[in-house]
């Protein structure tokens, strides 16, 4: 990640608020998290300020959230960070930034869901509500939500890298899941709203189940299989079948197969990011590795069940 040269501090944020949203400037302010693209600062108890500090794409992603997420949020059953204010680029900070609602919970890469039934139901309800036909003009995905085969080169590269690092015990099994997914018929329905980045760091838990979803920067219109990958990336063992039984409209077998491919691809990317974090390399997130390992284990373990739903039974 190429980080901005401007140091983001509480003093800078307070000056930005005084310039553009003075009614919020005197609220308590403290660092909440440093994400992939943005820094998140708590603003009082119910708000947060998100400022891009990494990739240039983050500017566009923040504006996208500010435009589209408030309208979608009203119908979502889990808490999401609803944009409240937009900050425009200025001499103090040359990039846009937003003020959103604060969502309580712990990221699932730190506290995975443990209550299988409740988590499956919560995830199914959320994606059922989100996956509605997107209007004309809805944003296109950045390689997500389109044909799975478009990611074949990246898959091969990532699989080779994690295999060389010894992070995948059964690369042939992983490849088999991917190849079956790519062979499945492509999505022929309308382009649906999808989150497109449902990995554990972007989903919050409380009391063993899901309570919120954050980071809608990749929100776009496309194939719902991209999100349905969460059945293996987020849910505990034994919960995928219940999730697919609750999700509406019911996913056809081809969509489930593609979802498994999206899950494999996301897990490989997260393994590499996790390994970088474990060894202290820039951009690494050590907590991303273990959930990715679990995802691949689930997928390979269910490779002989006809590539339908499948997750290993609870131990």
Secondary structure, DSSP 4 states (H G I P E B T S, - for coil): ----SSPP-HHHHHHHHHHH-GGGTTS-EEEEEE-SSEEEEEETTTEEEEEE-S-THHHHHHHHHHHHHHHHHTT-SSEE--EEEEEPP-SS-SS-EEEEE---SEETTTS----HHHHHHHHHHHHHHH--BPPTTPPBPSSSSS-GGGGHHHHHHHHHHHHHTT--S-HHHHHHHHHHHHHSPPP-SPPEEE-----GGGEEEETTEEEEE---TT-EEE-THHHHTHHHHTSPTT-HHHHHHHSSSPPPHHHHHHHHHHHHHHHHHHHHHHHHHHTT-TT--THHHHHHHHHHHHHHHTTTTTSSS--PPP-
